[in-house]
Amino acid sequence: MAEDRKATEAAIADVLQARRAAWNEGDLEAYRQLLTEDADVVSATGRKSAGRDALIALSAEQKQLPSYRDATITATEIHAIRLVKPDVALVDATYRMTGVRIPADAEAKPVAGSILFVMVEQAGAWRIASIRALPPS
């Protein structure tokens, strides 16, 4: 049972690292593949979207904003994974970014904030169903 838990946690961590890489590279199709069809988000900017296509569109739009245009997610550090059901997990994490400009005309700086993911296993693969990010601290 412990081996199954470790494999599940590793698979979830892999998805979150793939999300980080896809966002940094602007690879919207790779990002899209990591999401459930009904995925939703409340971004660190407070913007909301529901549905995979809307989430991808919001991500692309925000990546073009002066505040995030030069930003890179340098880490998604997982603090806890709670399996609510064998195929549903809550993932409590921290994101770290560099190159963020808040406000948009400020000097670029590193930031960090809390982020919660709801993950579901579908057809043998873990996917992101929901993202809740808090503004950088």
Sequence and secondary structure as in RCSB ss.txt:
>XXXX:A:sequence
MAEDRKATEAAIADVLQARRAAWNEGDLEAYRQLLTEDADVVSATGRKSAGRDALIALSAEQKQLPSYRDATITA
TEIHAIRLVKPDVALVDATYRMTGVRIPADAEAKPVAGSILFVMVEQAGAWRIASIRALPPS
>XXXX:A:secstr
 HHHHHHHHHHHHHHHHHHHHHHHHT HHHHHHTEEEEEEEE TTS EEESHHHHHHHHHHHHHSTTTTT EEEE
EEEEEEEEEETTEEEEEEEEEEEEE SSTTS  EEEEEEEEEEEEEETTEEEEEEEEE    
